[in-house]
Amino acid sequence: MVYTVGVADTKISGDDEDLLITYALGSCLGVTVYDFKKKKGALLHCMLPDSSIDREKAAGNPSVYVDTGMKAMMDNFYRNGSRKNDLIIRVAGGASSKMNQAEDFFQIGRRNFVSLRKYLWDEGLMLKASDVGGYGSRTVTLEIANGKMIIKSQGSLKEL
């Protein structure tokens, strides 16, 4: 079954037949986590870097923010017996809204990626691969059967 992950959303699956997909990642991040031993995967589509700007909103929907979205997703893996060494973490998105970075005043895409890297560092987790930055949008698919992360961007497909 194909599950669409919306903006500020997370889907988790352990069914070999499932595909998780999110569309139109601009400055948002699409973070995949895959436990290769349990064949369980997750896809987070987060919008903003840091939940400290609105703790109430983060409590209602942790997936809005990189920090709380990652924590909620990782807590699910750990509750179900996943170990850090068995997890493959990849990310796509984090694009700039302007061709000239000096004009991209808020730099949300860059800040989202920095926030993810900080979270992973603090938690002792490694990022296996990334496709971030640039100016185009991306579509990300995670295949639960094998853990493949496929990125479609500007008409081309690539595995990350």
N, C-alpha and C positions, 0 to 999 in steps of 0.2 A: 504494500500500500504506500502511496505517496502522501506525506504529511508536509503541508506548507507551514513554515515558521514565519510568522508575521513580524512586524517591527515591534521591538520590546517584548519578545517572546522567546521561549525555549521549548524544545521538544526533545524527549529522551526515548530511546527504543532499544529493545533487545531482540527484536524480531528480524531474522535474516532477510525477509522479503520486503522490509521497509526501506524507503528512501526519505530522507529529510532534505527539504529544499527551502531556500530563502532567496527572494528576488530583490533587485535594485539596491544593493549595498552601495551607498555613496560614502559619506563620512562615517556611517555606522560600521560596526565590525560584525562579521560572521565568524564565530569561534566554534570549532568542532573539537570534541573530545571523544576518543575512541579507546575502549578497553579491549585490546586484541585477544586477551585470554577469555574474557566473558562474552565477546562479540556484542558489546553494548556500546551505543554511541549517542551523542547529543549534539545539538546545534543551537547556539545562542545568537540572537540578533539584537545587539545592544546599541543604544543611541548616543549616550553621553558618558563621559569618563568617570565622574565622581559623584556618589550619592550624597555627599555632604551638602550639596546645594538644596536638597529637598528630601530630608529623611522620611517624611510622611509618605511621599510619593514612592520612595524606594521600598518602604515597608509594604505598600499596597501592590507593587509590581517590581520586584528586584531586577527583572530583565531589562528595565529601562537603562540601567547604569552598568558599566563594565565591572566595577568592584563588587557590587551586590549580586549581579547576574552570575558572575563567575563563582562566587561563594556558594550561592544556592545550587548551581549546577554541580559543582565539585562535591558539596555535602551529600547530594543524592548518590553520586558514585561511591563515596566512602561508606555511606550507610549500607550500601548493597555489596560491600566487600571488596571493592576495587582498591588496588595498591598503586601508589604513584609510579612505580617502575613499569607498570603495565599500561600506562596511558599515553596516547599519542595526541598531542595538542597542536592544532594548526589554526591559522587565522587569515581572513581576507577582508578587504574593505579599506576603511581609513583614508578614503580619497579626499582631495582638497576640493573646495567649492569654487576655486578661482585658478585660472592658469598661472597667474603670477602669485606666488606664495605670500608676498608682501601685502597683497590685497585681501588675502584670506585672514581677516582680522582675528577671528575666534579659533581658527585652526583645530576644529573639532576632530577631524580625522586623525591628525597627528597626536593630539592629546588622548584620544581613545586608545591608540596603540601604545603610547607611553604608559597609560594607566594599566593596560593589560600586562605589559612587561614588568611593571612594578608588582602587580598582584602575583604573577608567576614567580618572580624572584623571592618575594616575601614568603611564599608557600613552598619553596624548594622544588618547583616544577619547571620542566624544560619545554620550550617551544620548538617543535620539530621543523615547522616550515611556515612561511608567511608570504602573502601576496598583498602588500598594502601600499597606499600612497597613490600617486598619479591623479588622474582627473575623471576617469570613466567609472561607470557603475559595474557591479559584478553580481552574478547569480552563483550561489554556492549549493552544491548537492553533496550529501554524505550518504554513501551506500553502507548500510548496516552489515550486510553479509561479509564484506571484506575490508571495511574501513576506508575505502577510497574517498577522497575529497576532490570533486571536480569543480572547476571554476570556468564559467562562461563570461567572457568580457569582450566587448566590441567585436562580436561575431566569431571569436576563436574559443576553443576548449583546451583546457590543460588540467593535468592532475597535479595536485600539490602534495 
